[in-house]
Amino acid sequence: MKTIRNIMLAAVILNACSCKKFLEEKPTSFLTPESNVSSVKVARAFANAGYQNMQGFLASQSGSYGGNTWNLMEFMTGKANSDLGQTGFVNFQNLSYSNTSFYIDTWWQQMYLGIGACNLAIQKIPAINAAGLADADKTNMLAEVRTLRALYYFQLVRMYGAVPKVTETPKDLNLKIPRVAAKDIYDGIIIPDLLAAEKSTLPWKDPSGKVSMGAVKSLLADVYLTYAGAAINGGAQYYAESAKRSLAVIQQGGYTLFPQYTDMINPANKNSGEFILQVQYAASVPSTNPLTPLTIPNFSGVSQYSDEYGSVYPTPQFIASYPAGDKRVKEKQFFYTSYKNAKTGKTITFRGPYIYKWFDSVAVNSTVKSDLNYTLYRLADVELMYAEASNEAENGPNSNAIQFVNNIRQRAQLAPIGALSKDAFEKEVWLQRYYELCFENKMWFDMLRTRKVHNDVTGNWDNFVGHKTVFNGTFSEKQLLFPLPKQETDVNPQLLPNNPGY
């Protein structure tokens, strides 16, 4: 399998010993799985290698102008549009995408490359004996890479369902590995890896961006919430496990909601405040966060970027679905409709709202190098996870759940909710997740997990199967999973049959 062949090659490119600096320093050496080396720096390098493919969550799509892995889950919701035909948007708009469409193969490759690096670290770190490297240090490094491996696999099973189970560094280049059911990946890798990481002594927060205990518990809360719902249907026990982890993240302290939404686009706030786990980027290195130029209106002339893509922007129906007075849709909060070019002084008014969540003003006005991180988990997400999971586990909302939803509403300048039925509270939580976490690659997975879609036109909650988007595409069972990439099934027939409908 082409991807598996590449795992070993990518996994051995090891960066510097500090996670904080791994984006800034060049690799100091190249190691193979057979290398016999032993030092604190090498152990740290093996652990750091697991982080490299986190940038795969925003990987550029070969052959696509303005195409990025992030685009895929936003296009699929039916609540996003694009200025660019070159992104392949039309194939997702009309649901005609296939196993050769953009993004399908890039996600697969990036996640398996990350898994390969983590597998190598898990293999090598325990055997490293060096002065200054305590067993607790090794345990914590292993906790980091196990968490990352769980993260990569979690993405894969939600996208593709059954996938190959790869837990060791390949010993040859001719592997043909069959798929393993998604439940078995959860039970055999994702959950055990996170439970092992949970037993470590990782710090509660890590300002350098490395995996922290808060990140472990946030990811585990998400995993259990997903496992409890479709497609695994684990049930109430796992809702309770999710609620337990998310409540710990909220109550143990250290994470706080930012007072202003624009605090989230201030590079000075990276890895702090509301942010629990982020993909690291720095303006000082070539690989900067690509979402700033991707979300600027196409060739609008408001920035110093030579390319302003307009790659993804919200549908008017989604914007109109927000309740009256919601701060999140006010100008330059989550969205914006005009901007003054700092060089010319001319204000450009767009034809509609565009995404402001990734707007790095310094990059836009001068440097063209965004210094923003990309957030995977933040406190608002975890508060809403707790609200949903506890409501399911306890057959209704408790006072904490109501308070956490009201925290989100208060920042949005909405009136607080009071006592609600289980069903009404559930829908309120789902809606707040849509509005709060929009364009953070959360909504599509929420749709799959709940099998419900908010209809922005009618205001109803439609069943996933049968929901018609504003582009007149109708979701079917086929949309529950993406196809396995053709380039993978061509070289590994054991991956077949492909997912239903492909």
C-alpha positions in Angstrom: 0.0 0.0 0.0 1.5 3.3 -1.1 0.7 5.2 2.1 2.1 2.4 4.3 5.2 2.3 2.2 5.7 6.0 3.0 5.1 5.7 6.7 8.6 4.6 7.6 10.2 7.2 5.4 8.2 10.1 6.8 8.3 8.8 10.4 12.1 8.9 10.6 12.5 12.6 9.8 13.0 13.8 13.4 13.1 17.4 14.5 14.7 19.2 17.4 14.3 18.3 21.1 11.9 21.1 22.1 8.3 20.9 20.9 8.1 24.7 21.3 10.9 25.0 18.8 10.2 22.1 16.4 8.7 24.4 13.8 11.7 26.7 13.9 14.7 24.3 13.9 15.9 22.2 11.1 16.3 18.4 11.5 19.6 17.6 13.0 19.8 14.0 11.7 18.0 11.2 9.9 17.4 8.0 11.8 16.0 4.7 10.7 14.0 2.3 12.9 17.2 0.2 13.2 19.3 3.1 14.5 20.9 2.3 17.9 21.0 5.7 19.5 20.3 6.8 23.1 20.0 10.2 24.5 17.4 12.6 26.0 17.5 14.6 22.8 16.8 11.6 20.6 13.9 10.5 22.8 12.4 13.9 22.6 13.0 13.9 18.8 11.1 10.6 18.4 8.2 12.1 20.4 8.3 15.4 18.4 8.0 13.5 15.2 4.5 12.5 16.1 3.5 16.1 16.0 4.6 16.8 12.4 1.5 15.5 10.6 -0.8 17.5 12.8 -0.3 20.1 10.1 -2.0 17.5 7.9 -5.3 18.9 9.3 -4.6 21.9 7.0 -2.6 20.2 4.3 -2.7 21.7 0.8 -4.3 19.6 -1.9 -2.1 18.8 -4.8 -3.6 19.9 -8.1 -6.1 22.2 -6.5 -5.9 26.0 -6.4 -7.1 27.0 -2.9 -7.7 23.4 -2.0 -7.0 22.3 1.6 -7.9 19.3 3.7 -9.9 21.6 6.0 -12.2 22.4 3.0 -13.6 18.9 2.8 -15.6 18.8 6.0 -16.9 22.3 5.5 -18.1 21.6 1.9 -19.9 18.5 3.0 -22.2 20.3 5.5 -24.1 22.1 2.8 -23.6 25.3 4.8 -20.5 26.5 2.9 -19.8 27.9 -0.6 -16.7 28.6 -2.5 -15.4 31.3 -5.0 -13.2 28.7 -6.7 -14.1 26.0 -9.1 -10.5 24.7 -8.7 -11.2 23.5 -5.2 -13.5 20.8 -6.5 -16.4 22.3 -4.5 -19.0 21.5 -7.1 -18.5 17.7 -6.6 -19.3 18.1 -2.9 -22.1 20.6 -3.5 -24.0 18.1 -5.7 -22.6 15.1 -3.8 -21.1 13.6 -7.0 -17.6 13.1 -5.4 -15.9 9.8 -5.8 -12.8 7.8 -4.7 -10.6 10.0 -6.9 -11.9 13.4 -5.8 -9.8 16.0 -4.1 -9.0 15.7 -0.3 -10.0 12.0 0.0 -6.5 10.7 -0.5 -4.7 13.6 1.2 -6.5 13.1 4.5 -5.7 9.3 4.3 -2.1 9.9 3.6 -1.5 12.6 6.2 -3.2 10.6 9.0 -1.3 7.4 8.3 2.0 9.3 8.1 1.3 10.7 11.5 0.4 7.2 12.8 3.7 5.9 11.4 5.7 8.5 13.3 3.8 7.7 16.5 4.4 3.9 16.0 8.1 4.5 15.7 8.2 6.6 18.8 6.3 4.0 20.8 8.7 1.4 19.6 11.9 3.3 20.3 11.4 5.4 23.4 11.0 2.6 25.9 14.4 1.2 24.9 16.3 4.5 25.3 18.4 4.5 28.4 20.2 7.8 29.0 21.4 9.9 31.8 18.8 12.5 32.7 16.0 10.5 31.2 13.8 9.2 34.0 11.1 6.5 33.5 8.5 9.2 34.2 9.8 11.3 31.4 9.6 8.4 29.0 6.1 7.6 30.2 5.0 11.2 29.5 6.6 11.2 26.0 4.7 8.0 25.3 1.5 9.6 26.6 2.0 12.4 24.1 2.5 10.1 21.1 -0.3 7.7 22.1 -2.6 10.7 22.3 -1.5 11.8 18.9 -1.9 8.3 17.4 -5.4 8.2 18.9 -6.2 11.6 17.3 -5.0 10.4 13.9 -7.0 7.2 14.1 -10.1 9.1 15.4 -10.1 11.2 12.3 -9.7 8.2 10.1 -12.5 6.1 11.5 -15.0 9.0 11.5 -14.1 9.6 7.8 -13.7 6.1 6.4 -15.1 3.6 8.9 -13.1 0.4 8.8 -9.4 1.1 8.1 -6.1 -0.8 8.3 -4.8 -1.3 11.8 -1.1 -0.4 11.8 0.5 -0.4 15.2 4.1 -1.3 14.4 6.8 0.1 12.1 6.7 -1.8 8.7 9.5 -4.3 8.3 9.1 -4.6 4.5 7.6 -2.5 1.6 5.1 -5.0 0.4 2.4 -4.8 3.0 -1.2 -5.5 2.1 -3.2 -4.9 5.2 -6.9 -5.5 5.4 -9.4 -3.2 7.0 -10.5 -3.5 10.6 -14.0 -2.5 11.8 -14.1 1.0 13.3 -15.3 -0.4 16.6 -12.2 -2.5 16.8 -10.0 0.5 16.1 -11.8 2.4 18.9 -11.5 -0.6 21.3 -8.0 -1.7 20.3 -6.2 1.6 19.8 -8.0 4.9 20.3 -9.5 4.3 23.7 -6.6 2.2 25.2 -4.1 4.8 24.0 -6.0 7.6 25.7 -6.6 5.7 28.9 -2.9 5.0 29.0 -2.1 8.7 28.5 -4.6 9.6 31.2 -2.5 7.7 33.7 0.7 9.7 33.0 1.9 12.8 34.8 1.6 15.1 31.9 1.1 18.8 32.9 -2.5 20.0 33.0 -1.6 22.7 30.4 1.4 23.1 28.2 2.1 26.7 26.9 4.5 25.3 24.3 1.7 23.4 22.5 2.7 19.9 23.4 -0.1 17.4 24.5 -1.3 18.2 28.0 -3.5 16.3 30.4 -6.3 18.8 29.5 -5.9 17.8 25.8 -5.9 14.1 26.7 -9.2 14.4 28.6 -10.8 16.7 25.9 -10.0 14.2 23.2 -11.2 11.3 25.3 -14.5 13.2 26.0 -14.9 13.6 22.2 -14.1 10.0 21.5 -16.6 8.7 24.1 -19.3 11.1 22.9 -18.8 9.8 19.4 -18.6 6.2 20.5 -21.9 6.6 22.4 -23.7 7.8 19.3 -23.9 6.7 15.7 -22.2 4.8 14.2 -20.9 2.7 17.1 -24.1 3.3 19.3 -22.2 2.5 22.5 -25.0 4.0 24.6 -25.4 5.7 28.0 -22.3 4.3 29.6 -20.1 6.1 27.2 -22.1 9.4 27.5 -21.3 9.2 31.2 -17.6 8.6 30.5 -17.6 11.6 28.1 -19.2 13.8 30.7 -16.7 12.7 33.3 -13.7 13.8 31.2 -15.2 17.1 30.0 -16.3 18.1 33.4 -12.8 17.5 34.7 -11.4 19.8 32.0 -13.9 22.5 32.9 -13.7 22.3 36.7 -10.0 21.6 37.2 -9.3 25.1 36.0 -6.6 26.7 33.8 -8.9 27.1 30.8 -11.2 30.2 30.5 -13.4 31.5 27.8 -11.9 34.5 26.1 -13.9 37.7 26.8 -14.0 38.6 23.1 -14.3 36.4 20.1 -11.4 38.4 18.5 -9.1 37.2 21.3 -9.0 33.9 19.3 -7.3 35.6 16.4 -4.6 37.3 18.4 -1.4 35.4 18.0 -0.3 36.4 21.5 -3.0 34.1 22.8 -1.8 30.9 21.2 -1.9 27.8 23.5 -3.5 29.8 26.3 -6.9 31.0 27.6 -9.6 29.0 25.9 -7.3 26.9 23.7 -6.7 23.4 24.9 -5.0 21.7 21.8 -3.8 23.5 18.7 -1.8 22.7 15.6 1.3 24.8 15.9 2.3 27.4 13.3 4.7 30.3 13.4 5.1 33.3 11.1 8.9 32.8 11.4 8.9 29.6 9.4 7.8 28.8 5.8 4.9 26.6 6.8 2.4 29.2 8.2 -1.3 28.7 8.9 -2.9 28.8 5.4 -6.5 29.7 6.6 -6.0 33.4 6.5 -5.5 33.7 2.7 -7.9 30.8 2.1 -10.8 32.6 3.6 -10.2 36.1 2.3 -12.7 36.9 -0.5 -11.4 35.9 -3.9 -9.2 38.7 -5.4 -10.9 41.3 -3.3 -7.7 43.4 -2.9 -8.1 43.9 0.8 -4.7 42.3 1.7 -1.1 42.1 0.8 -1.4 38.5 -0.2 -0.9 37.8 -3.9 -3.6 35.1 -3.7 -6.9 35.8 -1.9 -8.7 32.5 -2.4 -12.3 32.8 -1.1 -12.0 29.1 -0.7 -14.8 28.7 1.8 -17.5 31.1 3.0 -20.9 30.6 4.7 -24.2 30.3 2.8 -26.6 33.2 3.4 -29.1 30.7 4.8 -26.7 29.6 7.5 -26.0 33.2 8.5 -29.7 34.0 8.6 -30.3 31.0 10.9 -28.6 32.7 13.8 -31.0 34.2 16.3 -31.6 38.0 16.3 -28.9 39.9 18.2 -26.3 37.1 18.2 -22.9 38.7 18.5 -21.3 36.0 16.6 -22.7 37.3 13.3 -22.1 40.9 14.0 -19.4 42.6 11.9 -15.8 41.3 12.5 -16.7 38.7 15.0 -17.0 35.3 13.3 -17.7 36.9 9.9 -17.1 40.2 8.0 -18.6 41.9 5.0 -16.0 44.6 4.3 -12.4 45.6 5.0 -10.2 48.6 4.5 -7.0 47.9 2.6 -4.2 49.2 4.8 -2.1 50.2 1.8 -4.7 52.1 -0.3 -7.1 53.1 2.4 -9.9 51.9 0.3 -12.8 50.0 1.9 -13.9 47.0 -0.1 -17.5 45.7 0.5 -18.0 42.1 -0.3 -21.1 40.5 -1.8 -21.8 38.7 1.4 -20.3 37.5 4.7 -16.9 35.8 4.7 -15.1 34.0 7.5 -13.3 36.2 10.0 -12.3 33.4 12.4 -8.9 33.0 10.8 -8.2 36.7 10.0 -4.6 37.5 11.1 -4.5 41.3 10.7 -0.7 41.6 10.7 -0.4 39.0 8.0 -3.2 40.6 6.0 -1.8 44.2 6.2 1.9 43.5 6.0 3.7 40.2 6.5 1.5 37.8 4.5 2.6 35.1 7.0 0.0 34.2 9.5 1.1 33.5 13.1 -2.1 31.9 14.2 -2.4 28.3 15.3 -5.2 26.1 14.2 -7.4 25.0 17.1 -8.5 21.3 17.5 -10.1 21.7 21.0 -11.1 24.8 23.0 -13.1 25.3 26.2 -16.4 26.2 24.5 -16.3 22.9 22.6 -15.7 21.0 25.8 -18.5 22.8 27.7 -20.9 21.9 25.0 -19.6 18.3 25.0 -20.4 18.1 28.7 -23.9 19.6 28.2 -24.8 17.0 25.6 -23.2 14.0 27.2 -24.6 14.6 30.7 -28.0 15.3 29.3 -28.0 11.9 27.6 -26.4 10.1 30.6 -28.8 11.6 33.2 -31.9 11.7 31.0 -32.1 15.5 31.2 -29.9 18.6 31.8 -28.4 19.2 35.2 -27.5 22.6 36.6 -23.9 22.5 35.3 -25.0 21.6 31.8 -27.4 24.5 31.8 -24.8 26.9 33.1 -22.2 25.8 30.5 -24.7 26.4 27.7 -25.5 29.8 29.2 -21.8 30.6 29.3 -21.7 30.3 25.5 -25.0 32.2 25.1 -23.9 35.0 27.4 -20.8 35.7 25.3 -23.0 35.7 22.2 -25.2 38.3 24.0 -28.2 35.9 24.1 -30.6 35.6 27.0 -30.0 32.6 29.3 -32.1 29.4 29.0 -33.9 27.9 31.9 -35.2 24.5 32.6 -35.8 22.5 29.4 -36.8 19.0 28.6 -34.1 16.5 27.6 -35.1 16.8 23.9 -35.3 20.6 23.8 -32.0 20.9 25.7 -30.3 18.5 23.3 -31.4 20.5 20.3 -30.2 23.7 22.0 -26.8 22.2 22.5 -26.6 21.0 19.0 -27.5 24.4 17.7 -24.9 26.1 19.9 -22.3 23.8 18.5 -23.3 24.8 15.0 -23.1 28.5 15.8 -20.1 28.5 18.1 -17.9 26.0 16.4 -18.8 26.7 12.7 -15.9 26.4 10.2 -13.8 24.5 12.8 -14.3 21.1 11.1 -16.8 20.1 13.8 -20.2 20.3 12.2 -19.9 17.5 9.7 -18.9 15.0 12.4 -21.7 16.3 14.6 -24.1 15.5 11.8 -22.7 12.0 11.4 -22.7 11.4 15.2 -26.3 12.6 15.8 -27.7 11.6 12.4 -29.5 15.0 12.4 -29.0 18.2 10.4 -30.4 21.6 11.2 -32.4 22.9 8.3 -31.5 26.5 8.0 -34.6 27.3 5.9 -37.3 25.6 7.9 -35.6 25.7 11.4 -36.4 22.0 11.8 -34.0 19.2 12.7 -34.0 16.8 9.7 -32.9 13.2 9.7 -29.4 13.0 8.1 -30.5 10.6 5.5 -33.0 12.5 3.4 -31.8 16.0 4.3 -31.8 18.3 1.3 -29.1 21.0 1.3 -29.7 24.5 0.0 -27.8 23.3 -3.1 -30.5 20.6 -3.7 -28.2 17.8 -2.8 -29.9 15.1 -0.7 -27.9 13.1 1.9 -28.1 9.3 1.6 -26.5 6.4 3.4 -23.6 6.9 1.0 -22.7 10.1 2.7 -22.1 8.5 6.1 -18.6 7.5 5.0 -16.1 8.8 2.5 -14.7 6.4 -0.1 -11.3 4.8 0.3 -8.9 6.5 -2.1 -8.5 4.7 -5.4 -4.7 5.0 -5.3 -4.8 3.0 -2.1 -7.3 0.3 -3.2 -5.3 -0.1 -6.5 -2.2 -1.2 -4.7 -3.9 -3.0 -1.9 -7.0 -5.0 -3.1 -7.5 -6.2 0.5 -9.0 -2.8 1.2 -11.9 -3.7 -1.0 -14.9 -3.7 -1.1 -15.0 0.0 -0.8 -17.6 1.8 1.4 -21.2 1.5 0.2 -22.1 3.5 -2.9 -18.5 3.7 -4.1 
